[in-house]
Amino acid sequence: LVLWLWPYYDFFALFSAGDGLASVHRALYTDFAGRYWLALLGVAALVLRYRRDRRDPLVIFCALGALVCAAGFVSGHYSWGRALPAALVPAQLAIALEVFGGGRRAVRLRWAWALAAALAVGAWTQAGVVGYVVGRDALPPVLAARYTPPWTGYHWITPHVRYGDVVMARDFPSRLVPAYGAYTVAPGYPEFFLPDAARRERAAE
């Protein structure tokens, strides 16, 4: 009932959005195993919770989120991948509860070591972003080789474009320019609630 009465936009219009919304979210399923394999530790914790209680809320929540994501992949509705946090967050909470919850100390220590190893691997895969804080010169050679100079942004437009001005931009710039206070003629992402969205996109081509 709340969705039917939602005053800001037609929620159910999303179901007829077409391929535009799906294409934007296709990247959520790219290299899925390579991105999310560390979540298997959380899955193991959820399996233990399921054995203790078949109606465990974290297990149910994770299963529903995973079901929506899987349905999105099979059906080609890649925007359903936005439900991924519903599967990942319960897995993370399950690990935390195994480490800091009740139970034997030896079991909790094993979970703690497994979690520490997973965090170390995750930190290593993200080590390249440390250079954004400390600079490339402060990084060891193995990390400096992976360093990518940060993007400079669109600060240069602020002396020329005031807050609330409308500018013509395409694709990637149209997603970032609004962060500096300007509006764009065409939206940076598919916007199915604008009645003239197609005309705006043609104008920006």
C-alpha positions in Angstrom: 0.0 0.0 0.0 2.8 2.4 0.8 4.4 1.8 -2.6 1.1 2.5 -4.3 0.7 5.8 -2.4 4.3 6.9 -2.7 4.0 10.6 -3.7 7.3 11.3 -5.3 7.3 8.8 -8.3 5.6 5.7 -9.6 7.6 2.9 -8.0 6.0 0.3 -10.2 7.3 2.1 -13.3 10.7 0.5 -12.5 9.3 -2.9 -13.7 8.9 -1.5 -17.2 12.1 0.5 -17.3 13.6 -1.5 -20.1 17.2 -2.3 -20.7 18.6 1.1 -19.7 18.5 0.4 -16.0 19.8 -3.2 -16.5 22.8 -2.1 -18.5 23.9 0.4 -15.8 23.9 -2.4 -13.2 25.4 -5.1 -15.3 28.8 -4.5 -13.7 27.5 -5.8 -10.4 27.7 -9.3 -11.8 31.0 -8.8 -13.5 33.8 -11.1 -12.1 31.3 -12.0 -9.3 33.4 -14.8 -7.7 36.6 -12.7 -7.8 34.9 -9.8 -6.0 32.9 -11.6 -3.4 34.7 -14.9 -2.6 35.7 -13.6 0.8 32.0 -13.6 1.7 32.2 -17.4 1.8 33.5 -17.1 5.4 30.3 -15.4 6.3 28.4 -18.2 4.5 30.1 -20.7 6.7 29.0 -18.8 9.8 25.5 -18.6 8.4 25.5 -22.4 7.9 26.3 -22.9 11.6 23.5 -20.5 12.6 21.1 -22.4 10.3 22.0 -25.7 12.0 21.2 -24.1 15.4 18.0 -22.5 14.3 16.2 -23.1 11.0 14.4 -19.8 11.4 17.5 -17.7 12.1 16.7 -14.1 10.9 20.2 -13.5 9.5 20.0 -16.8 7.4 16.5 -15.9 6.1 17.6 -12.3 5.2 20.7 -13.5 3.4 18.8 -16.2 1.5 16.2 -13.7 0.3 18.9 -11.2 -0.8 20.8 -14.0 -2.6 17.5 -15.2 -4.2 16.8 -11.7 -5.6 20.3 -11.3 -6.9 20.3 -14.7 -8.6 16.9 -14.0 -10.2 18.3 -10.8 -11.6 21.2 -12.6 -13.1 19.1 -15.3 -14.6 16.4 -13.0 -16.0 18.7 -10.3 -17.2 17.3 -7.7 -14.7 20.7 -6.7 -13.5 19.3 -3.8 -11.4 18.1 -6.5 -9.0 21.8 -6.8 -8.1 21.3 -3.8 -5.9 19.9 -6.3 -3.3 23.4 -7.7 -2.9 23.9 -5.9 0.5 20.9 -7.9 1.8 23.0 -11.0 1.3 26.4 -9.7 2.3 25.5 -7.7 5.5 24.0 -10.7 7.3 27.0 -12.8 6.4 29.3 -10.1 7.9 27.1 -9.9 11.0 27.2 -13.7 11.3 31.0 -13.7 11.4 31.1 -11.0 14.0 28.6 -12.8 16.2 30.8 -16.0 16.0 33.8 -14.1 17.1 32.3 -11.9 19.8 29.3 -13.9 20.8 28.9 -16.7 23.2 30.4 -20.2 22.9 33.7 -21.7 23.7 36.8 -19.5 23.7 38.8 -21.9 21.4 36.0 -21.8 18.8 35.8 -18.0 19.0 39.5 -17.7 18.6 39.5 -19.9 15.4 36.8 -17.7 14.0 38.8 -14.6 14.9 41.9 -15.9 13.2 39.9 -16.8 10.1 38.3 -13.3 10.1 41.7 -11.6 10.6 43.1 -13.6 7.6 40.1 -12.5 5.4 40.5 -8.9 6.5 44.2 -9.0 5.7 43.5 -10.4 2.2 40.9 -7.7 1.6 43.2 -5.0 2.8 45.9 -6.2 0.5 43.6 -6.0 -2.5 42.7 -2.4 -1.6 46.2 -1.4 -0.7 46.6 0.7 -3.8 44.2 3.3 -2.4 46.5 4.0 0.5 48.5 6.2 -1.9 45.6 8.6 -2.1 46.2 9.4 1.5 50.0 9.3 2.0 51.2 9.9 -1.6 53.1 7.6 -4.0 56.5 8.4 -2.6 55.5 7.0 0.8 54.5 3.6 -0.6 56.7 0.6 -0.8 57.8 -0.3 -4.4 55.3 -3.2 -4.8 52.4 -0.8 -4.0 53.8 2.2 -5.8 53.8 0.1 -9.0 50.0 -0.3 -8.7 49.4 3.4 -7.8 47.0 5.3 -10.0 47.1 9.1 -9.8 43.8 10.4 -8.4 41.3 12.0 -10.8 41.4 15.8 -10.5 37.7 16.3 -10.7 35.7 19.3 -12.1 36.7 21.9 -9.6 37.7 24.1 -12.5 34.1 24.8 -13.4 33.2 26.4 -10.1 34.4 29.9 -11.0 32.3 29.8 -14.2 29.2 27.8 -13.1 27.2 29.0 -10.1 25.1 26.8 -7.9 21.8 25.9 -9.6 23.1 26.7 -13.2 22.2 24.2 -15.9 25.0 22.9 -18.1 25.2 20.6 -21.1 27.2 17.4 -20.3 27.3 13.8 -21.5 27.9 10.4 -19.9 30.5 10.4 -17.2 30.8 14.2 -16.7 27.0 14.4 -16.3 27.2 12.1 -13.3 29.8 14.2 -11.5 29.1 17.8 -12.4 26.0 17.9 -10.1 28.4 17.3 -7.1 29.6 20.9 -7.7 26.1 22.4 -7.5 25.1 22.5 -11.2 22.3 20.7 -12.9 22.7 18.9 -16.2 20.3 18.8 -19.1 20.5 15.0 -19.5 20.7 12.9 -16.3 23.9 10.9 -15.8 22.0 7.7 -15.1 18.8 6.4 -16.7 16.0 8.5 -15.2 12.6 6.9 -15.9 10.6 9.3 -13.9 11.4 12.3 -16.2 8.7 12.5 -18.9 11.1 14.2 -21.3 14.2 12.1 -20.5 14.6 10.9 -24.1 14.4 14.5 -25.4 17.0 15.6 -22.9 19.4 12.8 -23.9 19.0 13.7 -27.6 19.8 17.3 -26.9 23.0 16.3 -25.2 24.2 14.0 -28.0 
